[in-house]
Amino acid sequence: MYFTALLARTDDGWEASDTELDDVESLDELAELAREAAREDDTVLVCVEQEGAWFAIVRVDGEEDPRVFVSDAARARRSAYGEILLTDELLGREPEAADALDQLVDLDGTEDGAADDEDDESGADAVPNGPLGDVGLLADFGVDADTVLKLTPDDALGDIADALGCMELLEAIR
């Protein structure tokens, strides 16, 4: 079971709304959804939680690139939202090349994208177990990196909302 919410910072405090991510296919689309919830260029936090397994926070500040933290990348990868959150950039990989030559012959000489046993064993597509991303994305709101790393999936979003002073708003939409 998933829970997703938007927390938008305003001059009057935080506003919370639940949101559906069914039509979102990329981190860019998620960031655009968050920007639509903001007044002017205010901060918006997209909160994603898979009950008891993992959570993620995506911070969007105006037109800046989104900042992402995922509590357990390996678990997130197996979820419906992993493809959105676990971008090549976050994983430290080069984006997949769309070059026609690369599609015909891989660097190792295999044709038509045929899998090479060495690639499968190398773990090139492996996603790390545990936390991944920007642990300091909430530091200016009083939630330091050490605190983010200690959060558990069962109550992370509640703890974050409590620290931000918007626990009642989050619980109202939960």
C-alpha positions in Angstrom: 0.0 0.0 0.0 1.3 3.4 -1.0 0.7 6.8 0.5 1.7 10.0 -1.4 1.3 13.6 -0.4 2.5 17.1 -1.3 3.6 19.5 1.4 3.8 23.0 0.0 5.5 25.7 2.0 3.7 29.1 1.9 4.1 32.4 3.7 1.4 31.2 6.1 3.0 27.8 6.8 2.5 24.5 5.2 -0.3 23.2 3.0 -0.9 19.5 2.5 -2.7 17.6 -0.2 -2.8 14.0 -1.2 -1.9 13.2 -4.7 -2.0 10.4 -7.2 1.2 9.5 -9.1 -0.5 7.0 -11.5 0.1 9.3 -14.5 3.6 10.3 -13.6 6.3 8.6 -15.6 9.5 10.5 -14.7 11.2 12.6 -12.1 10.7 15.6 -14.3 6.9 15.0 -14.5 6.9 14.6 -10.7 8.7 17.9 -10.2 6.2 19.6 -12.6 3.3 18.2 -10.5 5.0 19.6 -7.4 5.5 23.0 -9.0 1.8 23.2 -9.9 1.0 22.9 -6.2 3.4 25.7 -5.2 2.6 29.4 -4.9 5.3 31.3 -6.8 8.6 29.5 -6.3 7.9 28.1 -2.8 9.3 24.7 -1.6 7.2 21.6 -2.2 8.0 18.2 -0.7 6.6 15.1 -2.4 6.3 12.4 0.2 6.1 8.8 -1.0 5.7 5.8 1.4 5.3 2.1 0.8 3.9 0.8 4.1 6.6 -0.6 6.3 9.1 -1.0 3.4 10.6 2.4 2.3 9.9 6.1 2.0 11.1 8.9 -0.3 11.1 12.7 -0.1 11.5 14.7 -3.3 12.1 18.4 -2.7 11.3 20.9 -5.4 12.3 24.6 -5.0 11.0 26.6 -7.9 12.7 25.8 -11.2 15.7 24.1 -9.6 16.4 20.4 -10.2 14.5 18.2 -7.7 16.5 16.8 -4.8 15.7 13.2 -3.9 16.2 11.0 -0.8 15.1 7.3 -0.8 15.4 5.3 2.4 16.0 2.0 0.7 16.9 2.0 -2.9 16.8 -1.7 -3.5 13.2 -1.9 -2.1 12.2 1.1 -4.0 13.4 -0.4 -7.3 11.0 -3.2 -6.8 8.1 -0.8 -6.4 5.8 0.9 -8.8 7.5 4.3 -8.1 11.1 3.2 -8.2 11.4 3.9 -11.9 10.4 7.5 -11.3 12.7 8.1 -8.3 15.8 6.1 -9.1 17.2 8.0 -12.0 20.5 7.4 -13.7 21.8 10.6 -12.1 20.8 9.5 -8.6 22.3 6.1 -9.1 25.5 7.6 -10.5 25.2 6.0 -13.9 25.5 7.4 -17.3 22.1 7.9 -19.0 21.3 5.2 -21.5 22.6 6.3 -24.9 20.1 6.7 -27.7 22.9 6.7 -30.3 22.1 4.4 -33.3 25.6 2.9 -33.4 25.3 2.0 -29.7 22.0 0.3 -30.4 23.5 -1.9 -33.2 26.8 -2.9 -31.6 27.6 -2.7 -27.9 31.2 -1.7 -26.9 31.9 -5.4 -26.0 31.0 -6.4 -29.6 27.7 -8.1 -29.0 25.1 -7.2 -31.6 21.5 -6.0 -31.3 21.8 -5.4 -27.6 22.4 -9.0 -26.8 23.3 -9.6 -23.2 26.9 -10.4 -22.3 27.3 -12.7 -19.3 30.1 -10.4 -18.0 27.7 -7.5 -17.8 25.1 -9.5 -15.9 27.7 -10.5 -13.3 29.3 -7.1 -13.0 26.3 -5.6 -11.2 26.3 -2.6 -13.6 22.5 -2.2 -13.1 22.6 -3.0 -9.4 20.9 -0.7 -7.0 22.5 -0.3 -3.6 20.8 -1.6 -0.5 19.9 1.2 2.0 19.6 4.9 1.7 20.4 6.8 -1.4 20.2 10.5 -2.4 20.4 13.9 -0.7 20.3 13.3 3.1 20.6 17.1 3.7 17.5 18.1 1.7 15.6 19.0 4.9 18.5 20.6 6.9 17.2 24.2 6.5 13.9 23.1 8.0 15.7 21.7 11.1 15.9 18.0 10.1 19.6 17.2 9.7 21.2 14.5 7.7 21.7 12.2 10.7 18.0 12.4 11.6 17.0 11.6 8.1 19.2 8.5 8.0 17.7 7.3 11.3 14.1 7.5 10.2 12.3 4.2 9.8 9.7 3.6 7.0 6.9 3.0 9.6 6.9 6.6 10.9 9.3 8.7 8.8 6.7 10.9 7.1 5.0 11.6 10.4 8.3 12.4 12.1 9.2 14.8 9.2 5.8 16.4 9.3 6.1 16.8 13.1 9.5 18.5 12.7 8.1 20.8 10.0 5.1 21.7 12.2 2.5 20.2 9.9 1.7 16.8 11.4 -2.0 17.6 11.7 -2.2 18.5 8.0 -0.5 15.3 7.0 -2.7 13.1 9.2 -5.8 14.8 7.9 -5.1 13.6 4.3 -3.8 10.2 5.4 
